[in-house]
């Protein structure tokens, strides 16, 4: 069994990296809204010199960033919950735990790159599948250990 303190240090590192990547997408959205003067709310046009002040909900680059951010929320939040419990209760060796974290975080960074560039499918779908599989693997191992299945 691994040392919980050391395991939590690795968890904090990888959860922090994934969370920072996710958080950066918010300011990135704001940057492109300001740069392109494309706002979703009428009152935000106070920051604009544009004559046409109708809200824009379909700006391709901004919507791509927003969808990437939503996908992160659907995957990184469960990772933080499952990964934290996995660090403490999985009973797995430290190397197994670290590799789960590395694979998940790597898949999310690659997914973000594939989403924002965009790269051709199935690259993004594979990255998503790897991250999802990693979360499921941790959850199954965690539950198996907790309930001694």
MIKEMI-489537 format. One record per residue (C-alpha): residue number from 1; residue in three letters; x, y, z. Coordinates in nm, 4 decimals. Layout:
# MIKEMI-489537
rec nr: NUM rest: ALA xx: X yy: Y zz: Z .
...
# end
This chain:
# MIKEMI-489537
rec nr: 1 rest: UNK xx: 0.0000 yy: 0.0000 zz: 0.0000 .
rec nr: 2 rest: UNK xx: 0.1223 yy: 0.3496 zz: -0.0823 .
rec nr: 3 rest: UNK xx: 0.1915 yy: 0.6336 zz: 0.1587 .
rec nr: 4 rest: UNK xx: -0.1280 yy: 0.8490 zz: 0.1658 .
rec nr: 5 rest: UNK xx: 0.0665 yy: 1.1723 zz: 0.2119 .
rec nr: 6 rest: UNK xx: 0.2849 yy: 1.1090 zz: -0.0926 .
rec nr: 7 rest: UNK xx: -0.0133 yy: 0.9895 zz: -0.2953 .
rec nr: 8 rest: UNK xx: -0.2103 yy: 1.3037 zz: -0.2097 .
rec nr: 9 rest: UNK xx: 0.0866 yy: 1.5186 zz: -0.3152 .
rec nr: 10 rest: UNK xx: 0.0768 yy: 1.3554 zz: -0.6606 .
rec nr: 11 rest: UNK xx: -0.2996 yy: 1.3909 zz: -0.6728 .
rec nr: 12 rest: UNK xx: -0.2763 yy: 1.7620 zz: -0.5865 .
rec nr: 13 rest: UNK xx: -0.0184 yy: 1.8125 zz: -0.8613 .
rec nr: 14 rest: UNK xx: -0.2182 yy: 1.6429 zz: -1.1371 .
rec nr: 15 rest: UNK xx: -0.5563 yy: 1.7761 zz: -1.0232 .
rec nr: 16 rest: UNK xx: -0.4007 yy: 2.1227 zz: -1.0087 .
rec nr: 17 rest: UNK xx: -0.2619 yy: 2.0942 zz: -1.3613 .
rec nr: 18 rest: UNK xx: -0.5952 yy: 1.9779 zz: -1.5026 .
rec nr: 19 rest: UNK xx: -0.7863 yy: 2.2478 zz: -1.3156 .
rec nr: 20 rest: UNK xx: -0.5526 yy: 2.5282 zz: -1.4241 .
rec nr: 21 rest: UNK xx: -0.5878 yy: 2.4132 zz: -1.7867 .
rec nr: 22 rest: UNK xx: -0.9652 yy: 2.4240 zz: -1.7498 .
rec nr: 23 rest: UNK xx: -0.9660 yy: 2.7649 zz: -1.5775 .
rec nr: 24 rest: UNK xx: -0.7496 yy: 2.9216 zz: -1.8522 .
rec nr: 25 rest: UNK xx: -1.0288 yy: 2.8642 zz: -2.1038 .
rec nr: 26 rest: UNK xx: -1.2489 yy: 3.1266 zz: -1.9310 .
rec nr: 27 rest: UNK xx: -1.0079 yy: 3.4184 zz: -1.9844 .
rec nr: 28 rest: UNK xx: -0.9380 yy: 3.2813 zz: -2.3311 .
rec nr: 29 rest: UNK xx: -1.3101 yy: 3.3157 zz: -2.4110 .
rec nr: 30 rest: UNK xx: -1.3113 yy: 3.6714 zz: -2.2742 .
rec nr: 31 rest: UNK xx: -0.9996 yy: 3.7597 zz: -2.4780 .
rec nr: 32 rest: UNK xx: -1.1641 yy: 3.6581 zz: -2.8050 .
rec nr: 33 rest: UNK xx: -1.4924 yy: 3.8268 zz: -2.7124 .
rec nr: 34 rest: UNK xx: -1.3019 yy: 4.1532 zz: -2.6565 .
rec nr: 35 rest: UNK xx: -1.0712 yy: 4.1076 zz: -2.9552 .
rec nr: 36 rest: UNK xx: -1.3548 yy: 4.0349 zz: -3.1967 .
rec nr: 37 rest: UNK xx: -1.6047 yy: 4.2590 zz: -3.0136 .
rec nr: 38 rest: UNK xx: -1.8481 yy: 3.9691 zz: -3.0057 .
rec nr: 39 rest: UNK xx: -2.0541 yy: 3.9683 zz: -2.6889 .
rec nr: 40 rest: UNK xx: -2.3396 yy: 3.7468 zz: -2.5752 .
rec nr: 41 rest: UNK xx: -2.5029 yy: 4.0196 zz: -2.3628 .
rec nr: 42 rest: UNK xx: -2.6199 yy: 4.3625 zz: -2.4812 .
rec nr: 43 rest: UNK xx: -2.4724 yy: 4.5446 zz: -2.1802 .
rec nr: 44 rest: UNK xx: -2.1255 yy: 4.4132 zz: -2.2676 .
rec nr: 45 rest: UNK xx: -2.1260 yy: 4.6241 zz: -2.5827 .
rec nr: 46 rest: UNK xx: -2.0363 yy: 4.9203 zz: -2.3595 .
rec nr: 47 rest: UNK xx: -1.6829 yy: 4.7828 zz: -2.4095 .
rec nr: 48 rest: UNK xx: -1.7193 yy: 4.7959 zz: -2.7882 .
rec nr: 49 rest: UNK xx: -1.6942 yy: 5.0489 zz: -3.0700 .
rec nr: 50 rest: UNK xx: -1.9197 yy: 4.8369 zz: -3.2944 .
rec nr: 51 rest: UNK xx: -2.2344 yy: 4.9924 zz: -3.4372 .
rec nr: 52 rest: UNK xx: -2.4232 yy: 4.6602 zz: -3.4470 .
rec nr: 53 rest: UNK xx: -2.4865 yy: 4.5819 zz: -3.0812 .
rec nr: 54 rest: UNK xx: -2.6888 yy: 4.2633 zz: -3.1070 .
rec nr: 55 rest: UNK xx: -2.5753 yy: 3.9678 zz: -2.8935 .
rec nr: 56 rest: UNK xx: -2.3794 yy: 3.7030 zz: -3.0828 .
rec nr: 57 rest: UNK xx: -2.4209 yy: 3.3406 zz: -2.9783 .
rec nr: 58 rest: UNK xx: -2.2580 yy: 3.1636 zz: -3.2695 .
rec nr: 59 rest: UNK xx: -1.9044 yy: 3.2970 zz: -3.3041 .
rec nr: 60 rest: UNK xx: -1.7120 yy: 2.9870 zz: -3.4219 .
rec nr: 61 rest: UNK xx: -1.3893 yy: 3.0355 zz: -3.2245 .
rec nr: 62 rest: UNK xx: -1.5634 yy: 3.1424 zz: -2.9031 .
rec nr: 63 rest: UNK xx: -1.8152 yy: 2.8587 zz: -2.9206 .
rec nr: 64 rest: UNK xx: -1.5340 yy: 2.6071 zz: -2.9773 .
rec nr: 65 rest: UNK xx: -1.3529 yy: 2.7325 zz: -2.6654 .
rec nr: 66 rest: UNK xx: -1.6773 yy: 2.7225 zz: -2.4645 .
rec nr: 67 rest: UNK xx: -1.7544 yy: 2.3652 zz: -2.5755 .
rec nr: 68 rest: UNK xx: -1.4013 yy: 2.2600 zz: -2.4828 .
rec nr: 69 rest: UNK xx: -1.4496 yy: 2.4186 zz: -2.1398 .
rec nr: 70 rest: UNK xx: -1.7856 yy: 2.2421 zz: -2.0912 .
rec nr: 71 rest: UNK xx: -1.6247 yy: 1.9117 zz: -2.1834 .
rec nr: 72 rest: UNK xx: -1.3535 yy: 1.9793 zz: -1.9252 .
rec nr: 73 rest: UNK xx: -1.6182 yy: 2.0435 zz: -1.6598 .
rec nr: 74 rest: UNK xx: -1.7842 yy: 1.7113 zz: -1.7425 .
rec nr: 75 rest: UNK xx: -1.4549 yy: 1.5235 zz: -1.7074 .
rec nr: 76 rest: UNK xx: -1.2171 yy: 1.7086 zz: -1.4750 .
rec nr: 77 rest: UNK xx: -1.4677 yy: 1.7581 zz: -1.1927 .
rec nr: 78 rest: UNK xx: -1.5318 yy: 1.3800 zz: -1.1704 .
rec nr: 79 rest: UNK xx: -1.1534 yy: 1.3229 zz: -1.1875 .
rec nr: 80 rest: UNK xx: -1.0992 yy: 1.5505 zz: -0.8885 .
rec nr: 81 rest: UNK xx: -1.3587 yy: 1.3587 zz: -0.6872 .
rec nr: 82 rest: UNK xx: -1.2654 yy: 1.0067 zz: -0.7994 .
rec nr: 83 rest: UNK xx: -0.8912 yy: 1.0795 zz: -0.8093 .
rec nr: 84 rest: UNK xx: -0.8896 yy: 1.2175 zz: -0.4556 .
rec nr: 85 rest: UNK xx: -1.0708 yy: 0.9140 zz: -0.3201 .
rec nr: 86 rest: UNK xx: -0.8491 yy: 0.6872 zz: -0.5305 .
rec nr: 87 rest: UNK xx: -0.5403 yy: 0.8412 zz: -0.3692 .
rec nr: 88 rest: UNK xx: -0.6593 yy: 0.7487 zz: -0.0222 .
rec nr: 89 rest: UNK xx: -0.8772 yy: 0.4386 zz: -0.0532 .
rec nr: 90 rest: UNK xx: -0.7733 yy: 0.2433 zz: -0.3633 .
rec nr: 91 rest: UNK xx: -0.5030 yy: 0.0379 zz: -0.1982 .
rec nr: 92 rest: UNK xx: -0.3164 yy: 0.0496 zz: -0.5312 .
rec nr: 93 rest: UNK xx: 0.0615 yy: 0.0837 zz: -0.5533 .
rec nr: 94 rest: UNK xx: 0.1878 yy: 0.4398 zz: -0.5932 .
rec nr: 95 rest: UNK xx: 0.3081 yy: 0.3781 zz: -0.9500 .
rec nr: 96 rest: UNK xx: -0.0395 yy: 0.2582 zz: -1.0530 .
rec nr: 97 rest: UNK xx: -0.1991 yy: 0.5661 zz: -0.8996 .
rec nr: 98 rest: UNK xx: 0.0499 yy: 0.8033 zz: -1.0619 .
rec nr: 99 rest: UNK xx: 0.0012 yy: 0.6437 zz: -1.4046 .
rec nr: 100 rest: UNK xx: -0.3751 yy: 0.6820 zz: -1.3764 .
rec nr: 101 rest: UNK xx: -0.3246 yy: 1.0522 zz: -1.3003 .
rec nr: 102 rest: UNK xx: -0.0696 yy: 1.1030 zz: -1.5790 .
rec nr: 103 rest: UNK xx: -0.2831 yy: 0.9309 zz: -1.8394 .
rec nr: 104 rest: UNK xx: -0.5946 yy: 1.1253 zz: -1.7432 .
rec nr: 105 rest: UNK xx: -0.4255 yy: 1.4664 zz: -1.7361 .
rec nr: 106 rest: UNK xx: -0.2322 yy: 1.3952 zz: -2.0559 .
rec nr: 107 rest: UNK xx: -0.5528 yy: 1.2932 zz: -2.2304 .
rec nr: 108 rest: UNK xx: -0.7233 yy: 1.6165 zz: -2.1230 .
rec nr: 109 rest: UNK xx: -0.4373 yy: 1.8359 zz: -2.2465 .
rec nr: 110 rest: UNK xx: -0.4341 yy: 1.6505 zz: -2.5790 .
rec nr: 111 rest: UNK xx: -0.8148 yy: 1.6707 zz: -2.5984 .
rec nr: 112 rest: UNK xx: -0.7958 yy: 2.0489 zz: -2.5509 .
rec nr: 113 rest: UNK xx: -0.5315 yy: 2.0835 zz: -2.8232 .
rec nr: 114 rest: UNK xx: -0.7336 yy: 1.8635 zz: -3.0579 .
rec nr: 115 rest: UNK xx: -1.0487 yy: 2.0644 zz: -2.9840 .
rec nr: 116 rest: UNK xx: -0.9015 yy: 2.4126 zz: -3.0207 .
rec nr: 117 rest: UNK xx: -0.6817 yy: 2.3682 zz: -3.3284 .
rec nr: 118 rest: UNK xx: -0.9004 yy: 2.1643 zz: -3.4450 .
rec nr: 119 rest: UNK xx: -0.7369 yy: 1.8323 zz: -3.5297 .
rec nr: 120 rest: UNK xx: -0.9248 yy: 1.5756 zz: -3.7393 .
rec nr: 121 rest: UNK xx: -1.1371 yy: 1.3105 zz: -3.5740 .
rec nr: 122 rest: UNK xx: -1.0935 yy: 1.0548 zz: -3.4257 .
rec nr: 123 rest: UNK xx: -0.8068 yy: 1.2233 zz: -3.2369 .
rec nr: 124 rest: UNK xx: -1.0322 yy: 1.4209 zz: -3.0026 .
rec nr: 125 rest: UNK xx: -1.2676 yy: 1.1267 zz: -2.9518 .
rec nr: 126 rest: UNK xx: -0.9754 yy: 0.8986 zz: -2.8623 .
rec nr: 127 rest: UNK xx: -0.8433 yy: 1.1523 zz: -2.6102 .
rec nr: 128 rest: UNK xx: -1.1896 yy: 1.1764 zz: -2.4573 .
rec nr: 129 rest: UNK xx: -1.2205 yy: 0.7975 zz: -2.4434 .
rec nr: 130 rest: UNK xx: -0.8819 yy: 0.7569 zz: -2.2752 .
rec nr: 131 rest: UNK xx: -0.9744 yy: 1.0108 zz: -2.0054 .
rec nr: 132 rest: UNK xx: -1.3151 yy: 0.8551 zz: -1.9496 .
rec nr: 133 rest: UNK xx: -1.1643 yy: 0.5061 zz: -1.9318 .
rec nr: 134 rest: UNK xx: -0.9093 yy: 0.6259 zz: -1.6790 .
rec nr: 135 rest: UNK xx: -1.1819 yy: 0.7736 zz: -1.4563 .
rec nr: 136 rest: UNK xx: -1.3803 yy: 0.4501 zz: -1.4840 .
rec nr: 137 rest: UNK xx: -1.0714 yy: 0.2416 zz: -1.4057 .
rec nr: 138 rest: UNK xx: -1.0061 yy: 0.4445 zz: -1.0916 .
rec nr: 139 rest: UNK xx: -1.3717 yy: 0.4253 zz: -0.9861 .
rec nr: 140 rest: UNK xx: -1.3888 yy: 0.0475 zz: -1.0351 .
rec nr: 141 rest: UNK xx: -1.0594 yy: -0.0143 zz: -0.8502 .
rec nr: 142 rest: UNK xx: -1.1698 yy: 0.2201 zz: -0.5727 .
rec nr: 143 rest: UNK xx: -1.5071 yy: 0.0524 zz: -0.5258 .
rec nr: 144 rest: UNK xx: -1.3503 yy: -0.2935 zz: -0.5461 .
rec nr: 145 rest: UNK xx: -1.1064 yy: -0.2087 zz: -0.2694 .
rec nr: 146 rest: UNK xx: -1.3592 yy: -0.0313 zz: -0.0478 .
rec nr: 147 rest: UNK xx: -1.6117 yy: -0.3165 zz: -0.0759 .
rec nr: 148 rest: UNK xx: -1.3481 yy: -0.5927 zz: -0.1122 .
rec nr: 149 rest: UNK xx: -1.5168 yy: -0.7275 zz: -0.4241 .
# end
